[in-house]
Amino acid sequence: MSADGDRSVFALRPRRRRVTAVGSGDVLVAVPDGWRMPPIFGVGTWRRRGSGAVRAVAVGCGTVVVEARPGRSGVRLRAVGGSGDERARALEDASFALGLDIDLAAVARELAQHSLLRPLVRRAPWLAVPRRTARPFEAFQLAVCEQLIDSQRAAAIARALVRRFGTPGPLATGLRDAPPAARLAAAAPAEIAACGLAPARAQTLRQGAAVVVRAEAGADSGSAARARWHEQGQVGVLARLAAIPGVGPWTLAKTRLEGLGDADALPAADLAYLKLVGALGGLGRRASEEEVREFFAPFAPLRGFAATLLARAAWAGLLRPPVPAGALPLCQAG
């Protein structure tokens, strides 16, 4: 999916995970070196449970509850509900969302070749792993929610969408999966706007959902949906989404990075990156979108990971010299 052709192969190549069956619906996944729980909370799907997390994952005709609990030996994933095949697919989707498929050691080695990133990736490699979603459409939906508003307001809208349109898990859990594309495609724009989206963005989300329903053609898991998107390539789902009013390069890059696992996808118009590159480049102003692309060009085929690492490191105060507070993430582009 990268604009740089074959270099995206590196970004999409999964690590060879060591997975040990623990019991019916339980597996133990050996985590990548430097892995930490990624930024998955706040948008209505994942909930904290002790040191771990739990969410509902819709697969097949049912919904499976997946719990992730980190430990010294790895991350123990437990799937409850559904058939054995549905539990296996739900575990695969949850593993993707948690970044357990990423070869973080290889990513760290690649990023450490750059002097700016070397101290950061050696200290906190997990900061390079962006938020990821169980299905590609979930990433598109979150990107539309985040267009041109602050992150807290966007998260509140995402949670409202999950409550109104999400697929419910077992009643005792109160969990809901992210809204499926088919449900949003069938909704009236006013129903979607009632969750807090501006009317124009509600229409954008509805039209995007209709595109995804046709493109995925009944794919009943996140892994199957990602396979359909990758098979169709640049002329497929992404091209049809790009034709929708309100869907620009930023929204598509966020979808590729968070929903398809393309580590080279760079949302260059993101306000956080415009401010960050302006500060790091000593420009005395916000950088332009083209200047952001030029700044991160040397980090291909991991531009999305490099940008994520720098922005999150700035937020955590790890950059030396520190980046001014005005360069920290505030809101998003369109």
Phi, psi and omega in degrees: 000350183290152176288351183256027171063233189295342180296339179290344179303318179301316185293331185262353183284119181283156174284159174275106184275143171266112184243128180242126177289131180256320179191188179296114181082006180242136172222155175246119183255123175292120187280153174296149177302129179085008182286141169223163178302123182286174182283081186253353187268163171102348183249011169098356181259301180279144172234146176288141173218100185063231177274001184242208184208159180217145175206162172268139178233117180279123177219145179057229180260006184226186178232131181250138175266125180245128175247134177246125181230106179292146176209183183295328183272351182146200178254121178271120179254127179240128178247132182232132179101165178072183177276173178299320179293319179294321178296319180296318180289324177295321178296322178295318180293320178293322178298319177298312182299329180273357180074020181284350178270354184278133174278084188292331177295317178293321177299315181298319179297318181294313182290331181290350176290345182257126187300327180295323185267341188306308181295330181288314184288333176286328181275319187213070183299333182295341179292343180281346183273116182283170169301138177228162185237161182287332179226153180300320183296328177300320178293319178298316180300315180295322179297318178296320178298329187269359184294118169063022175225166181288158189295325180293318178294320179297318179296322178296320178294317179300318179295321178296321177297319179297316181297321186274322188241352184293157178278121184288143172272193176307139187302324184294338184272331185072008182277152175221138174281165178300153181302131175287153182301321183299323182289320179287326178296329182272350183280153174284144178306325180295326177295319180290318180297332180297343178277358176116353178285145172299146183308319180295321180286329174298319178293321177300314181296318180296316180294321177297321178298319179296321177299316184291321178304315180291321185288322183279340172048052174084010176303123190253024173204164179296320181296320178293322179294316179299321179298319179296316180297317182292322180298324183279339174065199186296335183269002184264241187302314184298319179295321180288325175294321182296337181279353182276131176303133180096355178251111180244187182301325180296313180298318180293319180295320177298320179296317179295316183292313189266333184255337182246350178079021179275100185289353180264354181289126185241112174283076193295335181275002179301131182302325179301319182284326176299318179288317184297312180293325176299320180287313182294328180274000180061035185280339183073016181196174172292143174286160172276166177301318179295322178294326175296316179297319179295320181298317185269356181306320181295346184268000175300142010264031182232039185296322179295320178291319180297317180294318178299315180301312183294316182295316181289327176293321177297316179299323181276357179075027184266349181283141177232118359290157182300147175274136181304153182302331181293348180264002181281154183300131178237311180207183190242172176265188181257000000 
